């Protein structure tokens, strides 16, 4: 009798759709959240032309993000450039090419390090504040109140933050390049005795104008991604203080993952379209 009774249950479990299983629920949840991220990002970008409605908020957000990220950028970029100079200097000294250290430091800073570091700082410092701000508005039902008043919360809150993070990302990228070159100059010239002329001559030997333009484009895209993820997590967080805290953590992790993925894609396309100078 037991075997007879359990047989229909087994057949029903075998006919159960794949979406009812753990893998199906995970995949559907991931697709749903990805759709919300793209919808919020595109809707926020769609109203970019209406500058008169969001430029004041854009200025405030630019000032806030720049204020919380400028000092950490300086503290990271100076030792980062020095570390690259020291590590590369030890290798090229064995080859008798100490003058090539400047080229390596500047090439690494301009093409890879600067935009990624700027994006990670924006997502970690400015993005956390954006997520907590919008998440607090959500749990206080301010977003619903804005919709009742006929105000689109995406246009009012997301659009200026997208452009603010992108703008500050470009500025921070330039600051990281300058600070990193200064740190590499100190360790390479002062500590290792390379002449300043050799350092800067090597720094300009491998770079092209397209490298700088692609780097600034990367910084803009990465800042946009960091702000989009932060706004998405803030607008879809769970109610309660714990929900906002979890949203802040998820925003930092997801933004970092998307930034590294976008960096790989853009770098691959850039090296294909603009081969490096030999």
Buried (B, 14 or more C-beta within 10 A) or exposed (E): EEEEEEEEEEEEEEEEEEEEEEEEEEEEEEEEBEEBBEEBBEBBBEBEEEEEEBEEBBEEBBEBBBEBBBEBBBEBBBBBBBBBBBBBBEEBEEEEEBBBBBBBBBBBBBBBBBBBBBBBBBBBBBBBBBBBBBBBBBBEEBBEEBEEEEEBBBBBBBBBBBBBBBBBBBBBBBBBBBBBBBBBBBBBBEEBEBEEEBBBEBBEBBBBEBBBEBBBBBBBBBBBBBBBBBBBBBBBBBEEEEBBBBBBEBBBEBBBEBBEEBBEEBBEEBEEEBEEEE
